[in-house]
């Protein structure tokens, strides 16, 4: 259960939720959330989870009430940082009592998107991903975007690259992940790069260091077959639902996580599924590729749960004007 000071979820359109905790990392996430909310025509709900102190007495204690409006120092600080920078979109604030790693995933069903910094106030300088970001990515009912800290990524207001990257396993990636990636590319008027990897062919000659060169200019058979499956998997989306989005198809051998992290160096967003489609939709475990990308990518990472809606303002042909190339 959570204690909230305002009945904010009675809205016609769901907000973009930004988790804030008074850290520079969360402010960076909030700035990114404001930018994406502007693209979606949505408002931002900045949420501060007022920590519920641990129970050291072994006796059940009632959950404390969150501070009254105007008495939360974290939101006061956020307001100061936003002075002159929030004409659009509208930013609203709420304080919630509870344990952040439990409260934030619970709130995900009330937003079209949740955005967090990669680590919060309590994180060590070397921490790659905070516990709250990990919990939200694993459990929230809506897509979650983790914005990397400045040591890993670029500034929030820098010129975009014009590229969204989708990590696609042709057999395992849920349709919701594909749809989310294409909607984001359409809204941003960007290209979509679809990356699919396949195993590296292995022969005994490889061990001897005397592997023959591939004479086929189109590459080995496994690469061509993977490329065919990749295009077949996306044809309904690229030809029928999002024909306005230019798509670059990439099929390469090797490690999927490594390829996606490398692509994040020159991308605005990397989109991955929460876990493999064959897992139950209620699974609370993120896949190994998703976990690695969350830890090491240099641009924001969107983790999309199975069956997630991409948001009330998106959708197919009408999501955006013709993309820039």
C-alpha positions in Angstrom: 0.0 0.0 0.0 1.1 3.6 -0.6 0.0 6.9 0.9 -0.4 9.6 -1.7 -1.3 13.2 -1.0 -3.4 13.8 -4.1 -5.8 11.8 -6.3 -3.7 12.3 -9.4 -4.7 9.3 -11.4 -8.2 10.5 -12.4 -7.0 12.0 -15.7 -8.1 11.6 -19.2 -4.6 10.9 -20.4 -1.9 9.0 -18.4 1.2 11.1 -17.5 4.8 10.4 -18.1 6.0 9.5 -14.6 9.5 10.8 -13.5 10.9 9.5 -10.2 12.9 12.2 -8.4 14.9 12.0 -5.1 16.9 15.2 -5.0 19.9 13.8 -6.9 21.4 15.2 -10.1 20.8 11.8 -11.6 17.0 12.1 -11.0 17.0 15.7 -12.3 18.6 14.4 -15.5 15.8 11.8 -15.8 13.2 14.4 -15.2 14.6 16.6 -18.0 14.4 13.6 -20.3 10.9 12.9 -19.2 9.8 16.5 -20.0 11.2 16.2 -23.5 9.5 12.9 -24.2 6.2 14.2 -22.7 6.4 17.1 -25.0 6.6 14.7 -28.0 3.7 12.7 -26.7 1.5 15.7 -25.8 1.3 14.5 -22.2 2.0 16.0 -18.8 4.7 14.9 -16.4 4.1 13.6 -12.9 7.2 14.1 -10.8 7.1 11.6 -8.0 9.1 11.6 -4.8 8.9 8.5 -2.6 9.2 9.7 1.0 11.2 6.8 2.6 9.5 4.6 5.0 12.0 4.1 7.9 12.9 0.5 8.6 11.2 -1.2 11.5 13.7 -2.1 14.1 11.3 -2.9 16.9 9.6 -5.9 15.5 6.2 -4.3 16.0 4.0 -3.3 13.1 4.0 0.5 12.6 1.6 2.5 10.6 2.9 4.0 7.4 3.8 7.7 7.9 1.8 10.4 6.0 3.7 12.1 3.2 4.6 15.8 3.7 1.8 18.3 3.1 2.0 20.3 -0.2 4.9 22.8 0.0 6.7 20.9 2.8 8.7 18.4 0.8 12.3 19.7 0.5 13.1 17.4 -2.5 10.2 18.8 -4.6 11.1 22.4 -3.5 14.6 21.7 -4.9 13.2 20.3 -8.1 11.0 23.3 -8.5 14.0 25.6 -8.1 15.9 23.7 -10.8 13.0 23.9 -13.2 12.6 27.7 -13.0 12.2 29.1 -16.5 12.3 25.6 -18.1 8.7 24.2 -17.7 6.4 26.3 -19.9 5.7 23.0 -21.7 4.8 20.4 -20.8 2.9 20.8 -17.6 4.8 19.3 -14.6 2.9 18.2 -11.5 4.3 16.9 -8.3 3.3 14.3 -5.7 4.9 12.7 -2.7 4.3 9.1 -1.9 5.3 7.2 1.3 6.8 3.8 1.2 9.8 1.8 0.0 10.9 3.2 -3.4 11.8 -0.2 -4.9 8.2 -1.3 -4.2 6.2 1.9 -4.7 7.6 2.9 -8.1 6.8 -0.4 -9.9 3.3 -0.3 -8.3 2.7 3.2 -9.8 3.7 2.1 -13.3 0.2 1.0 -14.1 -0.9 4.7 -13.7 1.5 6.1 -16.3 2.2 5.6 -20.0 5.9 5.7 -19.3 8.2 5.8 -16.3 11.6 7.5 -16.3 14.4 7.2 -13.8 18.0 8.2 -13.5 20.4 5.3 -13.5 21.3 5.8 -9.9 20.0 7.9 -7.0 21.2 9.7 -4.0 22.3 6.6 -2.1 24.4 5.1 -5.0 28.2 4.7 -4.8 30.1 6.7 -7.4 30.9 3.4 -9.2 27.4 2.0 -9.2 26.2 1.2 -12.7 22.5 0.9 -11.9 20.6 1.8 -8.7 18.3 -0.6 -7.0 15.2 1.5 -7.7 15.9 1.6 -11.4 16.5 -2.2 -11.4 13.2 -2.8 -9.6 11.2 -0.6 -11.8 12.6 -2.1 -15.0 11.8 -5.6 -13.7 8.4 -5.0 -12.2 6.6 -1.9 -13.5 3.4 -2.3 -15.6 4.5 0.3 -18.1 7.6 0.8 -20.2 10.5 2.1 -18.1 13.3 4.3 -19.4 16.5 4.5 -17.5 18.6 7.6 -18.3 22.4 7.0 -17.7 24.4 9.4 -15.6 26.7 11.9 -17.2 29.8 9.7 -16.7 28.2 7.2 -19.1 26.0 9.3 -21.3 25.6 12.6 -23.0 23.8 15.7 -21.7 20.0 15.6 -22.0 19.8 18.7 -24.2 22.4 17.8 -26.8 21.6 17.5 -30.5 20.0 14.2 -31.1 21.5 11.6 -33.4 18.2 10.8 -35.1 18.4 7.1 -34.4 16.4 4.7 -32.2 17.8 1.2 -31.8 15.7 -2.0 -31.4 17.2 -5.2 -30.1 15.2 -7.9 -31.8 15.3 -11.6 -31.3 13.0 -12.8 -34.1 11.5 -15.7 -32.0 11.5 -14.1 -28.6 10.8 -10.4 -28.8 7.2 -9.4 -27.9 5.2 -7.4 -30.4 4.8 -4.7 -27.8 8.5 -4.1 -27.9 8.6 -3.7 -31.7 5.6 -1.4 -31.6 7.1 0.8 -28.9 10.3 1.2 -30.8 8.6 2.2 -34.0 6.3 4.6 -32.2 9.3 6.3 -30.6 11.1 6.6 -34.0 7.9 8.0 -35.5 7.5 10.6 -32.8 11.1 11.6 -33.0 11.1 11.6 -36.8 14.1 9.3 -36.6 15.5 6.2 -38.2 15.0 2.9 -36.6 18.0 0.5 -36.6 16.9 -3.1 -35.9 19.8 -5.3 -34.6 19.5 -9.0 -34.6 22.5 -11.3 -33.8 23.2 -14.9 -34.5 25.7 -17.4 -33.2 29.2 -17.4 -34.7 29.6 -20.5 -36.9 32.2 -22.8 -35.4 34.5 -25.2 -37.1 37.6 -27.2 -35.9 39.6 -25.0 -38.3 38.8 -22.0 -36.1 40.7 -23.6 -33.2 43.7 -24.2 -35.5 43.7 -20.6 -36.7 43.3 -21.7 -40.3 39.6 -20.9 -41.0 38.9 -20.4 -44.7 37.6 -17.0 -46.0 34.0 -16.9 -46.9 33.8 -16.6 -50.7 30.1 -15.7 -50.7 30.0 -11.9 -50.9 26.5 -11.9 -49.2 28.0 -13.6 -46.1 27.5 -17.0 -44.6 24.1 -18.8 -44.9 23.2 -18.2 -41.3 23.5 -14.4 -41.7 21.3 -14.5 -44.8 18.7 -16.7 -43.1 18.7 -14.5 -40.0 18.2 -11.4 -42.2 15.3 -13.0 -43.9 13.6 -14.0 -40.6 14.2 -10.5 -39.3 12.5 -8.8 -42.2 9.6 -11.3 -42.1 9.1 -10.6 -38.4 8.9 -6.8 -38.9 7.1 -6.7 -42.3 3.6 -6.1 -40.8 4.9 -3.2 -38.7 7.2 -1.6 -41.3 4.9 -1.9 -44.3 1.4 -1.6 -42.8 1.6 0.2 -39.5 4.7 2.5 -39.8 5.6 2.9 -43.4 6.8 6.4 -42.7 9.7 5.3 -40.5 12.9 4.5 -42.3 14.3 1.2 -41.0 17.9 -0.1 -41.2 18.1 -3.9 -40.8 21.3 -5.2 -39.2 22.1 -8.9 -38.7 25.5 -9.7 -37.3 27.2 -12.6 -35.5 28.2 -12.4 -31.9 26.9 -11.1 -28.6 23.6 -9.2 -28.6 24.3 -7.1 -25.5 27.7 -6.0 -26.8 26.2 -5.0 -30.2 23.5 -3.0 -28.5 25.9 -1.2 -26.1 28.1 -0.3 -29.0 25.1 1.1 -30.9 24.1 3.2 -27.9 27.2 5.3 -28.5 25.5 7.1 -31.4 21.8 6.6 -30.6 19.0 8.5 -28.8 17.3 5.5 -27.4 17.8 1.7 -27.2 14.7 -0.4 -26.9 14.7 -3.9 -25.4 12.1 -6.3 -24.1 12.0 -7.1 -20.4 12.5 -10.8 -20.9 12.0 -13.5 -23.5 8.5 -14.0 -24.8 8.5 -17.7 -23.7 8.7 -16.6 -20.1 5.4 -16.0 -18.3 4.2 -12.3 -18.8 4.2 -12.0 -15.0 7.9 -13.1 -14.7 9.9 -10.8 -12.4 13.2 -11.4 -14.0 14.8 -9.3 -16.7 16.7 -11.1 -19.4 20.5 -11.3 -19.4 20.8 -9.1 -22.5 18.5 -6.5 -21.1 20.4 -6.5 -17.8 23.7 -6.0 -19.6 22.3 -3.1 -21.7 20.9 -1.4 -18.6 24.3 -1.6 -16.9 26.5 -0.4 -19.8 24.5 1.5 -22.5 25.5 5.2 -23.0 22.1 6.5 -24.1 18.6 6.1 -22.4 17.3 2.5 -22.4 13.6 1.6 -22.7 12.6 -1.7 -21.1 9.2 -2.8 -22.4 7.1 -5.4 -20.6 5.2 -8.0 -22.6 1.9 -6.7 -23.9 2.5 -3.1 -22.8 0.7 -0.3 -24.6 3.0 2.3 -26.1 0.9 5.2 -24.8 -2.4 6.9 -25.7 -0.8 9.5 -28.0 1.0 7.1 -30.3 -0.1 4.8 -33.0 0.7 3.8 -36.5 0.3 6.1 -39.4 -0.8 9.1 -37.4 1.9 9.0 -34.8 4.2 11.6 -36.5 4.9 13.4 -39.7 7.3 12.2 -42.3 10.6 11.3 -40.6 13.8 13.2 -41.3 16.5 11.1 -43.1 
